[in-house]
């Protein structure tokens, strides 16, 4: 489902620059998450074409499919295909309606058996750059339109189920209940406290569900999600271990059982120093400070990081930078600055290669 465009350079044998972002979004999300990073290089291509100008290198713009992982328990499907890490076992996963990933792809006119052919040869690329909205409040609070990303946080996700005993809410004494939802609530508070205990660490229970729950029934089962992110893999993993240990203690004390399935793991992705420097030079060329910041959100760049150097540029969002929300918003002026920064990076790279 990736959409790919190439603006060819003057030397067909030269290494290409790879760029782009994702076009999918979360349920009830905003309009600019991902899509900004497809639009900005396209705007640069338009200007180059208007000028009849070619660069000494070609660059490839990719609209990645399924970065978010909303429908199936898998993320970075499109960018993972480019790195050769698409797990074909995912094709058997089913969504809430019982439709397998393979069936969904075939219904969309895609050929799942050809996914392996999408792998890129990293030796033919200069690197990967991505423009993205910040999805946070930092740039907005500092009144800065652009920020240079130093690293993308490592993340891990889990899908959990706590199993207790459904029983009558009126006749089951409080001391004998095996309440799965109460255990999940206790775990959620621990997750919040553990995530707040270390700088640049966040931990979230984003989904809680009592399947077939009823007002007058003590919950016998409770499903939950767990999302942990940190600037380093070691901090992330230490938090995950503590949360799993706490889950075990809670369930043992309450007489419950549980399962916890890891659904996603992505390593922290520090920016390549030379590419980060190019972004800083591009921002400073506009008369702006080269403000540096980590990315708390995951991006396709962290997948491309596995096979080639990468670096990202952030653009501020309005409404305190809110994202994954219909209130997500940007300005034309900031977008113009973002396009100009990208143009500068392209020109600087052309000068270096010449």
LINHULIN-V592296 format. One record per residue. N is the residue number from 1. PSI is psi in whole degrees, 0 to 359 (* if undefined). OMEGA is omega in whole degrees, 0 to 359 (999 if undefined). Layout:
n={N & N}
psi={PSI & PSI}
omega={OMEGA & OMEGA}
//
This chain:
n={1 & 2 & 3 & 4 & 5 & 6 & 7 & 8 & 9 & 10 & 11 & 12 & 13 & 14 & 15 & 16 & 17 & 18 & 19 & 20 & 21 & 22 & 23 & 24 & 25 & 26 & 27 & 28 & 29 & 30 & 31 & 32 & 33 & 34 & 35 & 36 & 37 & 38 & 39 & 40 & 41 & 42 & 43 & 44 & 45 & 46 & 47 & 48 & 49 & 50 & 51 & 52 & 53 & 54 & 55 & 56 & 57 & 58 & 59 & 60 & 61 & 62 & 63 & 64 & 65 & 66 & 67 & 68 & 69 & 70 & 71 & 72 & 73 & 74 & 75 & 76 & 77 & 78 & 79 & 80 & 81 & 82 & 83 & 84 & 85 & 86 & 87 & 88 & 89 & 90 & 91 & 92 & 93 & 94 & 95 & 96 & 97 & 98 & 99 & 100 & 101 & 102 & 103 & 104 & 105 & 106 & 107 & 108 & 109 & 110 & 111 & 112 & 113 & 114 & 115 & 116 & 117 & 118 & 119 & 120 & 121 & 122 & 123 & 124 & 125 & 126 & 127 & 128 & 129 & 130 & 131 & 132 & 133 & 134 & 135 & 136 & 137 & 138 & 139 & 140 & 141 & 142 & 143 & 144 & 145 & 146 & 147 & 148 & 149 & 150 & 151 & 152 & 153 & 154 & 155 & 156 & 157 & 158 & 159 & 160 & 161 & 162 & 163 & 164 & 165 & 166 & 167 & 168 & 169 & 170 & 171 & 172 & 173 & 174 & 175 & 176 & 177 & 178 & 179 & 180 & 181 & 182 & 183 & 184 & 185 & 186 & 187 & 188 & 189 & 190 & 191 & 192 & 193 & 194 & 195 & 196 & 197 & 198 & 199 & 200 & 201 & 202 & 203 & 204 & 205 & 206 & 207 & 208 & 209 & 210 & 211 & 212 & 213 & 214 & 215 & 216 & 217 & 218 & 219 & 220 & 221 & 222 & 223 & 224 & 225 & 226 & 227 & 228 & 229 & 230 & 231 & 232 & 233 & 234 & 235 & 236 & 237 & 238 & 239 & 240 & 241 & 242 & 243 & 244 & 245 & 246 & 247 & 248 & 249 & 250 & 251 & 252 & 253 & 254 & 255 & 256 & 257 & 258 & 259 & 260 & 261 & 262 & 263 & 264 & 265 & 266 & 267 & 268 & 269 & 270 & 271 & 272 & 273 & 274 & 275 & 276 & 277 & 278 & 279 & 280 & 281 & 282 & 283 & 284 & 285 & 286 & 287 & 288 & 289 & 290 & 291 & 292 & 293 & 294 & 295 & 296 & 297 & 298 & 299 & 300 & 301 & 302 & 303 & 304 & 305 & 306 & 307 & 308 & 309 & 310 & 311 & 312 & 313 & 314 & 315 & 316 & 317 & 318 & 319 & 320 & 321 & 322 & 323 & 324 & 325 & 326 & 327 & 328 & 329 & 330 & 331 & 332 & 333 & 334 & 335 & 336 & 337 & 338 & 339 & 340 & 341 & 342 & 343 & 344 & 345 & 346 & 347 & 348 & 349 & 350 & 351 & 352 & 353 & 354}
psi={2 & 148 & 123 & 135 & 144 & 130 & 106 & 145 & 182 & 337 & 103 & 338 & 354 & 152 & 145 & 156 & 136 & 134 & 177 & 187 & 192 & 150 & 352 & 163 & 175 & 165 & 134 & 36 & 192 & 185 & 349 & 347 & 110 & 307 & 332 & 320 & 349 & 319 & 316 & 308 & 330 & 322 & 323 & 321 & 318 & 316 & 318 & 319 & 318 & 325 & 355 & 34 & 138 & 146 & 163 & 355 & 156 & 159 & 147 & 126 & 124 & 126 & 103 & 143 & 140 & 56 & 327 & 327 & 46 & 324 & 324 & 164 & 61 & 140 & 168 & 42 & 313 & 311 & 330 & 328 & 322 & 331 & 355 & 20 & 13 & 125 & 111 & 343 & 336 & 333 & 338 & 350 & 149 & 145 & 186 & 341 & 7 & 13 & 124 & 158 & 320 & 316 & 319 & 318 & 315 & 324 & 329 & 3 & 16 & 165 & 95 & 330 & 346 & 2 & 321 & 337 & 349 & 352 & 132 & 148 & 107 & 334 & 347 & 8 & 146 & 325 & 185 & 131 & 147 & 134 & 140 & 150 & 151 & 321 & 31 & 177 & 357 & 305 & 321 & 317 & 329 & 357 & 44 & 132 & 331 & 149 & 144 & 126 & 130 & 329 & 149 & 127 & 143 & 149 & 158 & 142 & 148 & 151 & 123 & 156 & 125 & 129 & 121 & 229 & 118 & 134 & 170 & 128 & 339 & 333 & 350 & 115 & 150 & 324 & 350 & 7 & 148 & 73 & 108 & 325 & 322 & 322 & 319 & 323 & 319 & 318 & 321 & 319 & 322 & 319 & 317 & 314 & 319 & 322 & 329 & 354 & 345 & 136 & 146 & 28 & 137 & 144 & 134 & 134 & 104 & 340 & 133 & 131 & 132 & 101 & 131 & 34 & 157 & 151 & 323 & 27 & 131 & 126 & 125 & 339 & 149 & 124 & 146 & 159 & 158 & 128 & 122 & 132 & 145 & 162 & 339 & 151 & 325 & 319 & 317 & 311 & 325 & 320 & 315 & 319 & 315 & 320 & 319 & 321 & 320 & 320 & 317 & 318 & 317 & 314 & 324 & 317 & 327 & 358 & 39 & 165 & 166 & 160 & 147 & 111 & 125 & 122 & 343 & 141 & 128 & 129 & 152 & 144 & 90 & 144 & 145 & 127 & 318 & 323 & 324 & 320 & 323 & 319 & 318 & 318 & 322 & 318 & 316 & 333 & 341 & 3 & 17 & 153 & 144 & 66 & 132 & 144 & 149 & 162 & 119 & 337 & 156 & 153 & 161 & 331 & 329 & 339 & 314 & 334 & 335 & 338 & 349 & 161 & 146 & 157 & 151 & 155 & 130 & 146 & 139 & 154 & 159 & 182 & 49 & 26 & 19 & 141 & 172 & 40 & 142 & 343 & 355 & 129 & 154 & 174 & 155 & 321 & 315 & 321 & 321 & 317 & 322 & 316 & 317 & 323 & 319 & 319 & 319 & 318 & 317 & 316 & 320 & 319 & 321 & 319 & 317 & 316 & 336 & *}
omega={175 & 174 & 190 & 173 & 180 & 170 & 189 & 178 & 182 & 181 & 182 & 182 & 182 & 175 & 180 & 167 & 179 & 179 & 179 & 178 & 186 & 179 & 176 & 179 & 179 & 176 & 179 & 183 & 181 & 188 & 192 & 179 & 181 & 188 & 176 & 183 & 172 & 184 & 186 & 178 & 176 & 177 & 177 & 177 & 180 & 181 & 178 & 180 & 178 & 180 & 184 & 188 & 173 & 178 & 179 & 178 & 173 & 171 & 190 & 179 & 183 & 168 & 186 & 176 & 168 & 170 & 190 & 181 & 183 & 188 & 181 & 181 & 180 & 181 & 178 & 182 & 183 & 181 & 176 & 177 & 180 & 179 & 180 & 183 & 176 & 182 & 184 & 176 & 178 & 184 & 179 & 178 & 178 & 177 & 184 & 179 & 178 & 180 & 181 & 179 & 178 & 180 & 180 & 179 & 181 & 177 & 179 & 178 & 180 & 180 & 183 & 182 & 180 & 185 & 182 & 181 & 183 & 183 & 180 & 174 & 186 & 181 & 180 & 183 & 176 & 182 & 181 & 174 & 183 & 173 & 183 & 170 & 185 & 185 & 180 & 190 & 192 & 183 & 179 & 181 & 180 & 183 & 178 & 181 & 186 & 176 & 181 & 185 & 179 & 182 & 175 & 183 & 172 & 184 & 173 & 180 & 178 & 168 & 185 & 175 & 174 & 184 & 177 & 179 & 174 & 181 & 185 & 182 & 182 & 187 & 181 & 180 & 182 & 184 & 182 & 182 & 172 & 190 & 182 & 182 & 178 & 177 & 178 & 178 & 178 & 178 & 181 & 178 & 178 & 179 & 179 & 181 & 181 & 179 & 181 & 188 & 184 & 178 & 177 & 174 & 174 & 178 & 190 & 164 & 187 & 181 & 175 & 183 & 170 & 183 & 179 & 181 & 180 & 183 & 186 & 179 & 172 & 185 & 179 & 179 & 175 & 177 & 178 & 175 & 180 & 182 & 182 & 181 & 179 & 182 & 176 & 180 & 183 & 178 & 178 & 185 & 177 & 178 & 180 & 179 & 180 & 181 & 178 & 178 & 179 & 177 & 179 & 180 & 180 & 183 & 178 & 181 & 184 & 180 & 183 & 171 & 181 & 168 & 179 & 184 & 175 & 184 & 180 & 174 & 179 & 181 & 173 & 185 & 177 & 180 & 174 & 186 & 182 & 178 & 175 & 178 & 178 & 177 & 180 & 178 & 180 & 179 & 181 & 177 & 179 & 182 & 181 & 175 & 178 & 184 & 181 & 181 & 173 & 175 & 176 & 179 & 175 & 182 & 177 & 180 & 181 & 172 & 179 & 177 & 182 & 184 & 181 & 178 & 181 & 173 & 185 & 172 & 178 & 172 & 184 & 173 & 177 & 179 & 181 & 176 & 184 & 179 & 188 & 185 & 179 & 178 & 177 & 184 & 178 & 177 & 176 & 182 & 179 & 180 & 177 & 177 & 180 & 178 & 180 & 177 & 179 & 177 & 180 & 179 & 179 & 181 & 180 & 179 & 178 & 178 & 180 & 184 & 179 & 999}
//
